[in-house]
């Protein structure tokens, strides 16, 4: 029998499209099944033939629910995959929301292209449909943290908390047979001492380690509460709206936590806080329903029924009418709405309405990719195009640093330093080339580990 091997089919040399194929003991196991996102050349890779025949893959093991790690699943299923998809319980719940939303957006984009006839294809088609998602969700099989489970004959797995988003996990694959090797995959690692979720869990050992390197060349800013409090106070003093484009999973919930914490500490005035995102509202409910994910402070507040994700004057806007009504609200308020990069969604209606008002503040609290409306506003654009109109920008634009859910290079090293012995081989994945190489260099300098950057399509023996 051939020696076990790993092939890097995505998130090698880039931070998207996570897919790593493990072949061992006659089985083929895919670690993550992510969409390529971002620039067009990357997105076009989703339309190419899959790098592995889906029907020949025995199982998928997911690290977490973000679409760059899970969003290719419905197409993979439509193309022939019919095996189990293992994930944590919270990841299963989140995927019911995220995959349906992804399919809905793709169907809408295809319909729009057909209506206005701007696609090169006739007709334009979505990458996958809602029907594909409904065929995928029954394949999800939830497993608990720290409880070994069988993936295929001769291959077991163990999930440990990764602390990145709700349900995120590191993956340890234990290969039976003659090899008896351990492959550990970090997924996306979170950070220590962050609110709501537990810290990343230690992993004792690995023969081969795949470690993310998203921020392998950067150190995060310190705790952002002081800046958040300042922005809210200044906006309240002007009697204006603070508009926060925020990602529905993770970032929106952390903002609610921090605003409530600042209220309790009397560091900000109590003003209305609105969440205008049906997805973020549903995700927040899922966060509440998974106590196994909560850190001690979150668990304590939940047990006391203190509503840690609910500021004092908190309201939600689930329907379109409720969302539109917010445009007529006056006075100081915080308005959290999707999308996080102002590339679509309900936040555009609020920006269109309030950007021309000099009293308004727009607060970005996450990475703004090149080419997005959020990046343009960050870079000082005097006007932005929204719904076909050029909108003057007179509002203040601020950026809140330090809210990243990814470990920086020092935190990545902290996690790896807990291994009882160095892995025989370590590969940096899920990072731009410079970030991945910086992490590899830091591993050698600070831990004395030998490591290398994973290459797209690369095939390594275990």
Buried (B, 14 or more C-beta within 10 A) or exposed (E): EEEBBBBBBBBBBBBBBBBBBBBBBEBBBBBBBBBBBBEEEBBEBBEEEBBBEBEEBBBBBBBBBBBBBBBBBBBBBBBEBEBBBBBBBBBBBBBBBBBBBBBBEBBEBBEEBBEEEEBEEEEBBBBBBBEBBBBBBEBBBBBEBEEEEEBBEBBBBBBBBBBBBBBBBBBBBBBBBEBEBBBBBBBBBBBEEBBBBBBBBBBEEBBBBBBBBBBBBBEBEEEBBEBBBEBBBBBBEBEBBBBBBBBBBBBBBBBBBBBBBBBEEEBBEBBBBBBBBBBBBBBBEBBBEBEEBBBEEBBEBBEEEEBBBBBEEBBBBEEEEBBBEBEEEEEBBBBBBBBBBBBBBBBBBBBBBBBBBEBBBBBBBBBBBEEBBBBBBBEEBEBBEBEEEEBEBBBBBBBBEBBBBBBBBEBBBBBBEEBEEBBEBBBBBBBBBEBBBBBBBBBEEEBEBEBBBBEBEBEBEB
